Amino acid sequence: MSKIEKYNDAVKGLDVLGLTLTEEQKHQLQKMFDAIVKDEILPAISEMIAPILAKINSPLTLVIDHQPGHEMELRATQKQVEVHDATSKVYRLVPYDKPEPSKKIKSKKSPAPATLLSIKFPDGTEICESRSNQTMVAAIEKIGVKRVLDGGFTLVGKPIVSVHNPPLARSVPSR
């Protein structure tokens, strides 16, 4: 579960319990939310849009208006926009370095050898499909997607199961 999801659950829990927060507690929650936006949400958005924006050779200002439960609005202009709301914050993102064009050398690649994966469960059940990715899917289905999600399991630093479809995800065709 991401930090923003934990934050939302905590705030919802406070509301469900009918707890009244002091001004200091509200201030602390706002600081926490701002930190999550700065450290988790904006870098993710930046990572997704930076390669696209790098192709644009003119100024562009994007404003995203997100109100939960309503349609998101995205506004664009080539003019600079100034927001005069005292509660607004400016976040500076790391500039995206356009990759230098490189000469592509075509090489004949041989397909990777087939990899078998066998998973044995404590109840004695064994799953071993003809392809390792199919074995992994069958194991996740047996365990339950929610349990795998809640367990926070990763593979090569990425979640094994995600509720979000990553942008530009590489599609692996089945053989």
C-alpha positions as CSV (number, residue, x, y, z in Angstrom):
1,M,0.0,0.0,0.0
2,S,1.4,3.4,-1.0
3,K,1.8,6.2,1.5
4,I,-1.1,8.2,0.0
5,E,-3.4,5.2,0.4
6,K,-2.3,4.8,4.1
7,Y,-2.8,8.5,4.6
8,N,-6.3,8.4,3.1
9,D,-7.2,5.3,5.2
10,A,-6.0,7.1,8.4
11,V,-7.9,10.3,7.7
12,K,-11.0,8.2,6.8
13,G,-10.6,6.3,10.1
14,L,-10.4,9.5,12.1
15,D,-13.6,10.7,10.4
16,V,-15.4,7.4,11.0
17,L,-14.5,7.5,14.7
18,G,-15.8,11.1,14.8
19,L,-12.6,12.4,16.3
20,T,-12.2,16.2,16.3
21,L,-8.6,17.3,15.5
22,T,-6.8,20.2,17.1
23,E,-5.4,22.9,14.8
24,E,-1.9,21.5,15.4
25,Q,-3.0,18.0,14.4
26,K,-4.7,19.5,11.2
27,H,-1.4,21.3,10.5
28,Q,0.6,18.1,10.9
29,L,-1.8,16.2,8.6
30,Q,-1.4,18.9,6.0
31,K,2.4,18.8,6.3
32,M,2.2,15.0,5.9
33,F,-0.1,15.3,2.8
34,D,2.2,17.9,1.3
35,A,5.3,15.7,1.8
36,I,3.5,12.7,0.2
37,V,2.5,14.9,-2.8
38,K,6.1,16.2,-3.1
39,D,7.9,12.9,-2.5
40,E,5.5,10.3,-4.1
41,I,2.9,11.7,-6.4
42,L,4.8,14.5,-8.2
43,P,7.8,12.3,-9.0
44,A,5.5,9.6,-10.4
45,I,3.6,12.1,-12.5
46,S,6.9,13.7,-13.6
47,E,8.4,10.3,-14.6
48,M,5.3,9.6,-16.7
49,I,5.1,12.9,-18.6
50,A,8.7,14.1,-18.8
51,P,9.5,11.9,-21.9
52,I,6.4,13.2,-23.6
53,L,7.1,16.9,-22.7
54,A,10.7,16.5,-23.9
55,K,9.4,16.3,-27.4
56,I,7.7,19.7,-27.2
57,N,9.9,22.6,-28.3
58,S,7.8,25.4,-27.0
59,P,6.6,26.6,-23.5
60,L,3.6,24.7,-22.1
61,T,1.8,25.1,-18.8
62,L,-0.3,22.2,-17.6
63,V,-2.8,22.5,-14.7
64,I,-4.4,19.4,-13.3
65,D,-7.6,19.9,-11.3
66,H,-8.4,16.7,-9.4
67,Q,-11.5,16.6,-7.2
68,P,-12.3,13.1,-5.9
69,G,-15.5,11.8,-7.3
70,H,-15.5,14.3,-10.2
71,E,-14.1,14.2,-13.7
72,M,-10.4,15.4,-13.7
73,E,-9.7,18.5,-15.7
74,L,-6.4,19.1,-17.5
75,R,-5.8,22.6,-18.8
76,A,-3.0,23.6,-21.1
77,T,-1.7,27.0,-22.3
78,Q,1.5,28.3,-23.8
79,K,1.4,31.3,-21.5
80,Q,2.8,31.3,-18.0
81,V,0.2,31.0,-15.3
82,E,0.4,32.6,-11.9
83,V,-1.7,31.3,-9.1
84,H,-2.5,33.8,-6.4
85,D,-4.0,31.4,-3.9
86,A,-2.1,31.7,-0.6
87,T,-2.4,27.9,0.0
88,S,-0.9,26.9,-3.4
89,K,2.5,25.4,-3.5
90,V,5.2,25.4,-6.2
91,Y,7.2,22.2,-6.6
92,R,10.3,22.3,-8.7
93,L,10.9,19.0,-10.5
94,V,14.2,17.7,-11.7
95,P,14.6,18.5,-15.4
96,Y,14.3,15.6,-17.8
97,D,17.4,15.0,-19.8
98,K,16.6,14.0,-23.3
99,P,18.5,10.8,-24.2
100,E,21.1,11.5,-26.8
101,P,20.3,9.8,-30.1
102,S,22.5,6.8,-30.5
103,K,23.2,4.6,-33.5
104,K,21.2,1.5,-33.2
105,I,23.2,-1.6,-34.2
106,K,21.0,-4.4,-35.3
107,S,22.1,-7.6,-33.9
108,K,20.6,-11.0,-34.3
109,K,19.3,-12.0,-30.9
110,S,18.5,-15.5,-30.1
111,P,15.4,-16.0,-28.0
112,A,16.0,-16.6,-24.3
113,P,15.9,-20.2,-23.3
114,A,12.6,-21.4,-21.8
115,T,12.5,-21.1,-18.1
116,L,10.5,-23.4,-15.9
117,L,9.3,-22.3,-12.5
118,S,7.8,-24.7,-10.0
119,I,6.0,-23.4,-6.9
120,K,5.2,-25.8,-4.0
121,F,2.7,-24.8,-1.3
122,P,2.7,-26.0,2.3
123,D,-0.5,-28.0,1.6
124,G,1.4,-30.0,-1.0
125,T,0.0,-28.3,-4.1
126,E,2.6,-27.8,-6.8
127,I,2.2,-25.4,-9.7
128,C,4.5,-25.8,-12.8
129,E,3.1,-24.4,-16.0
130,S,4.9,-24.6,-19.4
131,R,6.1,-21.0,-18.9
132,S,7.3,-19.3,-15.8
133,N,5.0,-16.3,-16.2
134,Q,2.0,-18.6,-16.4
135,T,3.2,-20.4,-13.2
136,M,3.5,-17.0,-11.5
137,V,0.0,-16.0,-12.5
138,A,-1.5,-19.4,-11.4
139,A,0.3,-19.1,-8.0
140,I,-1.0,-15.5,-7.5
141,E,-4.5,-16.7,-8.4
142,K,-4.2,-19.6,-5.8
143,I,-2.9,-17.3,-3.1
144,G,-5.4,-14.5,-3.9
145,V,-4.6,-11.2,-5.5
146,K,-5.5,-9.2,-2.3
147,R,-3.2,-11.3,-0.1
148,V,-0.3,-10.7,-2.6
149,L,-1.1,-7.0,-2.8
150,D,-1.3,-6.7,1.0
151,G,2.0,-8.7,1.3
152,G,3.9,-6.0,-0.7
153,F,5.9,-8.7,-2.6
154,T,8.3,-7.3,-5.1
155,L,10.4,-8.7,-8.0
156,V,13.4,-6.8,-9.2
157,G,12.3,-3.9,-7.0
158,K,8.8,-3.7,-8.6
159,P,5.5,-4.9,-7.1
160,I,4.5,-8.3,-8.3
161,V,0.9,-7.2,-8.4
162,S,-0.3,-3.7,-8.7
163,V,-3.8,-2.1,-8.9
164,H,-2.3,0.5,-11.3
165,N,-1.4,-0.2,-14.9
166,P,2.1,1.3,-15.3
167,P,2.4,3.7,-18.2
168,L,4.3,2.4,-21.2
169,A,4.3,-1.0,-19.7
170,R,6.1,-3.5,-22.0
171,S,3.8,-6.1,-23.3
172,V,5.2,-9.6,-23.4
173,P,3.6,-11.7,-26.0
174,S,2.8,-15.3,-25.1
175,R,4.5,-18.0,-27.2
